[in-house]
Amino acid sequence: MSGSPPVCTVGPVSQVSTPIRPMKAVVGELPVGDDWVYEIKWDGMRVLAHLDDSTLLRSGNEIDVTDRFPELAELHVAVGDRTAILDGEVVALDDDGRPSFSALQRRMHVADRAEAARRSADVPVAYQVFDLLHFDRHDLTRLPLADRRRLLEELIDGGPAWRVTEQFDDGAALLAHAAEHRLEGIVAKRLDSRYDVGARSRSWRKVKIRREQDFVVAGTSAGAGGRAGSFGSLLLGYWVDGRMRYAGRVGTGFSDVELTRLAQLLAPMVVDTDPFDPPLSGVEAREVTFVRPEVVVQVGYAEWSRDGRLRHPTYLGQRHDVDAADVGVEP
């Protein structure tokens, strides 16, 4: 630890392990100006680390995921005898060294600590830390980002499986770098932005290169051929003003293991009622099974069609850090 951040004057926090919903960015164009800084957008799992005399990891929807990432068990040592809550992204890398949500799938679903430790040898993860929310039981969320980042950089040194992410002043150059290396995109953040717990704020902007989005699974289509007894595709939806809208189907991108896992996950969630509004009709309603809209998946696609369907969608993986109720359409 390179320095000791001063005790701030904001209110004390009674429990460092209290669940917190992360602040989220909106999708938008690249903002420019001296009041913005820029970071790589990590294609991973949002995790808040609660540190005192041990390490507690919670996903963005408040699920305890500590046992899934044993590489981070000693993260609390990085803050010494202090307490802290960090915000960041757990990532796994592909064979080319790029963050890969597909690679992370081999780790995200494993809740057994011993099995997670075994898999870590083949698919190690790293925690990319980008914000400091609490320190020494003081709430920092009302401080501007510039101050939170300064305290974070003074508090945390890089470790065997964690690092503080870099920030850059030139957004255009960083976006070009991300495009050249086929990364997901970048995030722009206002230096004066507070941390709006659980909110989606225009003070943080996601600038995407690849078209990827989260969708709710609201049903399946019947499988045939090699998928007989499983499913052919997932029926995708998203929320608009309390109504579940249909986005189309995704039937590619599944490994045999993932097909089996998803089929088993969805089997007890079958319902008789069509959750879409308006309901499916005609060909789209044939040989489908509806499920409770609770599972969230990430899907890559080429574009949206004029009738509001995804073109050339590909399944990338299930999201455990996103609530189905929060899934809307992104521009």
Backbone torsions as a table, in degrees:
resi	resn	phi	psi	omega
1	MET	NA	123.1	-170.8
2	SER	-84.8	-10.5	-179.9
3	GLY	-171.5	168.3	179.0
4	SER	-112.5	111.0	-180.0
5	PRO	-59.8	142.6	179.0
6	PRO	-66.8	152.6	175.1
7	VAL	-69.7	124.8	-178.2
8	CYS	-85.5	167.8	-173.2
9	THR	-96.2	1.8	178.6
10	VAL	-76.3	170.0	-168.1
11	GLY	-64.3	151.9	179.2
12	PRO	-72.3	156.1	177.7
13	VAL	-112.0	125.6	-173.9
14	SER	-76.0	-36.4	-177.8
15	GLN	-131.5	116.2	-179.6
16	VAL	-70.8	-17.7	-178.5
17	SER	-91.1	0.5	179.9
18	THR	-61.7	128.7	-179.0
19	PRO	-59.0	143.9	178.7
20	ILE	-133.8	136.1	174.2
21	ARG	-85.3	132.7	-177.1
22	PRO	-72.7	154.6	170.1
23	MET	-73.5	144.1	-176.8
24	LYS	-123.0	155.6	179.1
25	ALA	-96.7	159.1	172.0
26	VAL	-100.1	156.3	175.0
27	VAL	-81.8	134.3	-179.0
28	GLY	-166.6	-177.5	175.7
29	GLU	-76.6	163.0	-177.8
30	LEU	-70.4	115.6	175.0
31	PRO	-81.4	150.9	-179.6
32	VAL	-128.8	157.1	178.6
33	GLY	137.1	162.4	-177.7
34	ASP	-70.1	-13.2	-179.2
35	ASP	-91.9	10.2	178.3
36	TRP	-120.1	146.1	169.0
37	VAL	-125.7	163.9	-169.7
38	TYR	-134.4	142.0	179.5
39	GLU	-134.8	157.0	170.4
40	ILE	-64.7	139.9	173.0
41	LYS	-87.7	114.4	-175.7
42	TRP	-84.4	130.7	-178.2
43	ASP	-91.0	79.8	-175.6
44	GLY	-149.6	-144.8	-177.1
45	MET	-117.1	123.6	179.5
46	ARG	-68.8	127.5	-177.0
47	VAL	-139.9	133.3	171.6
48	LEU	-103.1	126.9	-177.7
49	ALA	-101.1	119.8	178.8
50	HIS	-101.1	114.8	-170.8
51	LEU	-118.1	124.8	166.9
52	ASP	-139.3	-106.6	175.2
53	ASP	-91.2	6.3	175.3
54	SER	-155.1	178.6	-179.6
55	THR	-112.3	124.5	174.9
56	LEU	-119.1	125.3	-179.0
57	LEU	-110.9	129.1	177.3
58	ARG	-123.9	138.8	176.5
59	SER	-73.3	174.3	-179.5
60	GLY	-62.2	-22.6	175.7
61	ASN	-106.5	27.7	166.0
62	GLU	74.4	20.4	175.7
63	ILE	-86.1	137.1	176.6
64	ASP	-72.5	114.9	-179.2
65	VAL	-118.2	21.6	-175.7
66	THR	-56.2	-47.2	-175.0
67	ASP	-69.6	-14.8	-178.2
68	ARG	-78.6	-19.0	-174.8
69	PHE	-131.9	72.0	-177.8
70	PRO	-63.5	-18.0	176.2
71	GLU	-59.6	-22.3	-175.7
72	LEU	-101.0	9.8	-175.3
73	ALA	-58.8	-30.5	-176.8
74	GLU	-99.7	15.6	-178.3
75	LEU	-59.3	-33.6	-178.9
76	HIS	-62.4	-24.0	178.8
77	VAL	-63.5	-26.4	-178.1
78	ALA	-65.5	-20.8	179.2
79	VAL	-105.6	11.8	176.9
80	GLY	64.6	-132.1	179.9
81	ASP	-96.5	18.3	178.2
82	ARG	-90.3	173.9	171.1
83	THR	-116.6	150.4	-178.9
84	ALA	-160.7	157.3	168.7
85	ILE	-125.7	122.3	-178.7
86	LEU	-108.1	152.2	173.1
87	ASP	-118.0	137.7	180.0
88	GLY	-174.1	-167.2	-175.2
89	GLU	-131.0	128.0	172.7
90	VAL	-85.1	126.2	-176.3
91	VAL	-129.2	153.3	169.0
92	ALA	-121.8	153.1	-176.2
93	LEU	-107.2	149.1	174.6
94	ASP	-86.3	-174.2	-176.3
95	ASP	-65.1	-19.6	179.6
96	ASP	-96.7	5.8	177.6
97	GLY	82.8	13.8	178.3
98	ARG	-96.6	146.2	174.0
99	PRO	-56.7	133.0	-174.4
100	SER	-133.9	113.2	176.1
101	PHE	-65.7	-32.9	177.7
102	SER	-63.3	-43.2	177.6
103	ALA	-63.6	-38.5	-179.2
104	LEU	-64.4	-23.3	179.2
105	GLN	-56.4	-31.1	-179.6
106	ARG	-70.1	-11.7	180.0
107	ARG	-113.4	-33.2	-172.3
108	MET	-61.9	-32.7	-173.2
109	HIS	-88.2	-6.4	-171.2
110	VAL	-93.8	104.7	-178.2
111	ALA	-91.9	-15.5	178.6
112	ASP	-78.6	121.5	-172.9
113	ARG	-62.9	-39.6	-179.1
114	ALA	-65.7	-42.4	178.5
115	GLU	-67.0	-39.3	177.5
116	ALA	-60.9	-39.5	178.9
117	ALA	-65.1	-39.6	178.4
118	ARG	-64.5	-42.6	-178.5
119	ARG	-70.6	-23.6	-178.5
120	SER	-63.5	-21.3	178.2
121	ALA	-68.4	-34.6	-179.0
122	ASP	-94.0	-35.2	-178.3
123	VAL	-129.0	78.4	177.7
124	PRO	-71.2	153.5	176.6
125	VAL	-119.1	162.7	175.2
126	ALA	-136.9	147.9	-179.1
127	TYR	-101.9	115.0	177.8
128	GLN	-93.8	105.7	-173.3
129	VAL	-91.4	129.6	-180.0
130	PHE	-129.9	0.1	179.2
131	ASP	-155.5	154.8	178.0
132	LEU	-122.6	115.1	-173.4
133	LEU	-97.4	-39.6	178.2
134	HIS	-132.8	147.9	175.1
135	PHE	-148.1	129.4	-178.0
136	ASP	50.2	42.9	178.5
137	ARG	61.6	26.3	172.6
138	HIS	-113.1	138.6	-178.7
139	ASP	-81.6	120.0	-179.8
140	LEU	-101.4	0.4	-170.3
141	THR	-64.8	-20.8	178.9
142	ARG	-89.1	-4.5	174.9
143	LEU	-78.6	152.3	175.6
144	PRO	-66.0	153.9	-178.9
145	LEU	-53.7	-41.1	-177.8
146	ALA	-56.6	-40.1	179.4
147	ASP	-73.2	-40.4	179.9
148	ARG	-63.2	-41.5	179.7
149	ARG	-65.9	-39.2	178.8
150	ARG	-61.8	-44.8	178.6
151	LEU	-64.4	-40.8	179.4
152	LEU	-61.0	-45.7	-177.7
153	GLU	-67.7	-28.1	175.3
154	GLU	-76.1	-29.3	-173.7
155	LEU	-84.0	-43.5	-168.4
156	ILE	-109.5	125.0	167.1
157	ASP	-97.3	157.8	177.5
158	GLY	-61.8	145.9	179.2
159	GLY	-126.0	-173.1	-177.3
160	PRO	-63.6	-25.7	-178.4
161	ALA	-140.8	25.7	177.3
162	TRP	-152.2	153.6	177.8
163	ARG	-158.2	153.9	172.1
164	VAL	-83.5	128.5	-176.8
165	THR	-67.7	153.9	176.3
166	GLU	-81.2	149.0	170.5
167	GLN	-115.8	148.9	-176.0
168	PHE	-129.6	152.4	-179.9
169	ASP	-89.9	-24.8	-174.8
170	ASP	-103.6	98.4	-177.2
171	GLY	-68.0	-39.3	-179.0
172	ALA	-63.4	-42.1	179.4
173	ALA	-66.5	-39.5	179.3
174	LEU	-67.5	-38.7	178.3
175	LEU	-64.3	-40.4	177.5
176	ALA	-64.2	-40.3	177.0
177	HIS	-61.9	-43.8	179.8
178	ALA	-63.2	-40.2	179.0
179	ALA	-66.3	-42.2	-179.4
180	GLU	-61.2	-36.9	-177.2
181	HIS	-97.8	13.6	175.5
182	ARG	54.5	46.4	175.0
183	LEU	-90.1	170.3	-175.3
184	GLU	-69.7	-34.2	-178.2
185	GLY	156.0	-160.5	178.0
186	ILE	-133.9	168.0	175.6
187	VAL	-123.4	130.2	175.5
188	ALA	-103.3	136.1	-177.2
189	LYS	-133.2	135.9	175.4
190	ARG	-72.7	134.4	-178.9
191	LEU	-64.8	-25.8	-178.3
192	ASP	-95.3	8.0	-174.8
193	SER	-75.0	134.5	168.9
194	ARG	-79.2	167.6	177.8
195	TYR	-92.8	104.4	-178.5
196	ASP	-86.2	96.3	-175.4
197	VAL	-56.9	126.7	175.3
198	GLY	72.1	5.1	-175.7
199	ALA	-108.3	156.5	171.5
200	ARG	-102.6	118.3	-169.3
201	SER	-120.9	142.8	175.5
202	ARG	-74.9	-3.8	173.7
203	SER	-73.5	-16.0	173.0
204	TRP	-120.5	128.8	-177.2
205	ARG	-123.6	126.3	171.5
206	LYS	-87.5	124.7	176.2
207	VAL	-113.3	105.3	-171.5
208	LYS	-92.3	145.8	171.8
209	ILE	-102.2	-49.2	176.1
210	ARG	-89.8	148.2	177.3
211	ARG	-89.9	105.5	177.6
212	GLU	-139.3	149.2	-178.7
213	GLN	-158.5	154.8	174.8
214	ASP	-87.6	143.0	176.5
215	PHE	-137.1	157.2	175.8
216	VAL	-92.3	136.1	174.0
217	VAL	-83.5	118.4	-178.5
218	ALA	-115.8	3.2	178.8
219	GLY	172.6	179.8	177.2
220	THR	-138.4	157.1	171.3
221	SER	-101.6	158.1	-177.3
222	ALA	-65.7	140.9	176.7
223	GLY	-86.4	155.3	179.2
224	ALA	-143.0	162.5	179.7
225	GLY	60.7	-124.0	-179.6
226	GLY	-67.5	-13.5	179.2
227	ARG	-105.4	10.9	175.9
228	ALA	-59.6	133.5	-176.6
229	GLY	90.9	-9.1	175.0
230	SER	-117.0	-129.0	176.4
231	PHE	-137.9	156.6	179.0
232	GLY	-88.2	-39.8	-179.1
233	SER	-156.2	163.5	174.5
234	LEU	-97.9	137.5	174.9
235	LEU	-88.8	124.7	-171.6
236	LEU	-105.7	143.6	178.0
237	GLY	-144.8	172.4	177.1
238	TYR	-153.8	160.0	-174.7
239	TRP	-95.7	135.6	171.8
240	VAL	-136.7	113.8	178.5
241	ASP	50.9	44.1	176.3
242	GLY	79.7	5.8	-179.6
243	ARG	-115.3	136.0	177.8
244	MET	-83.7	114.8	179.8
245	ARG	-98.6	146.5	-177.5
246	TYR	-87.1	131.1	-178.9
247	ALA	-111.5	-3.7	-178.7
248	GLY	113.3	-164.0	-175.9
249	ARG	-124.0	152.1	171.7
250	VAL	-124.2	125.5	-177.1
251	GLY	-127.3	6.1	179.2
252	THR	-124.0	160.7	177.9
253	GLY	99.5	1.3	-177.2
254	PHE	-95.2	131.9	166.7
255	SER	-80.1	165.2	177.9
256	ASP	-60.9	-39.8	179.5
257	VAL	-64.1	-42.5	-178.8
258	GLU	-69.0	-36.7	175.4
259	LEU	-57.8	-48.2	-179.4
260	THR	-63.3	-43.7	-178.7
261	ARG	-62.9	-45.8	-179.2
262	LEU	-66.6	-40.2	178.1
263	ALA	-60.2	-41.6	178.4
264	GLN	-68.6	-36.4	179.1
265	LEU	-65.5	-41.1	-173.9
266	LEU	-84.4	-20.8	-174.5
267	ALA	-54.3	-45.5	-179.8
268	PRO	-79.5	2.1	-176.8
269	MET	-103.4	6.8	-176.6
270	VAL	-64.7	137.4	177.3
271	VAL	-131.7	163.1	-179.9
272	ASP	-88.6	-19.7	-171.8
273	THR	-95.7	134.5	174.9
274	ASP	-68.7	118.6	-178.1
275	PRO	-80.4	-9.2	-175.9
276	PHE	-81.4	148.2	178.7
277	ASP	-137.9	105.5	7.1
278	PRO	-73.3	156.1	-179.0
279	PRO	-66.9	158.0	177.7
280	LEU	-68.4	151.8	179.7
281	SER	-148.0	167.0	176.5
282	GLY	60.7	-140.0	-177.0
283	VAL	-60.0	-36.3	-176.7
284	GLU	-64.8	-21.4	-177.0
285	ALA	-96.2	-1.7	-176.1
286	ARG	-81.2	137.7	174.9
287	GLU	49.9	47.0	176.8
288	VAL	-116.7	153.4	175.5
289	THR	-123.2	125.7	-179.2
290	PHE	-90.0	149.1	177.1
291	VAL	-131.9	162.1	175.4
292	ARG	-60.3	132.6	-176.3
293	PRO	-78.1	77.1	-175.8
294	GLU	-122.6	-24.2	-176.6
295	VAL	-90.6	133.7	-179.8
296	VAL	-111.4	134.6	178.6
297	VAL	-128.5	156.2	175.9
298	GLN	-102.4	134.0	-174.4
299	VAL	-131.7	133.6	170.4
300	GLY	-94.4	150.9	-177.2
301	TYR	-157.1	164.9	-179.3
302	ALA	-83.0	-46.9	-178.6
303	GLU	-172.1	173.9	172.5
304	TRP	-92.8	138.6	174.5
305	SER	-80.8	170.0	-179.4
306	ARG	-63.8	-29.1	-179.8
307	ASP	-91.5	16.3	173.1
308	GLY	79.2	31.5	177.8
309	ARG	-116.2	151.6	177.8
310	LEU	-76.7	138.6	174.0
311	ARG	-100.0	131.8	176.1
312	HIS	52.5	52.8	179.4
313	PRO	-74.4	149.7	176.7
314	THR	-134.8	131.1	178.4
315	TYR	-71.4	131.2	178.9
316	LEU	-109.1	-29.8	178.9
317	GLY	155.9	167.3	177.3
318	GLN	-85.5	143.3	176.6
319	ARG	-102.3	125.3	176.8
320	HIS	-101.3	-6.0	-175.2
321	ASP	-106.7	13.3	-178.0
322	VAL	-131.0	131.4	174.7
323	ASP	-80.3	138.6	179.9
324	ALA	-58.7	-34.8	-178.0
325	ALA	-66.1	-17.4	-177.4
326	ASP	-94.8	-0.3	-172.4
327	VAL	-86.9	111.1	174.3
328	GLY	-121.7	179.5	-179.6
329	VAL	-84.6	141.3	177.9
330	GLU	-105.0	142.0	179.7
331	PRO	-66.8	NA	NA
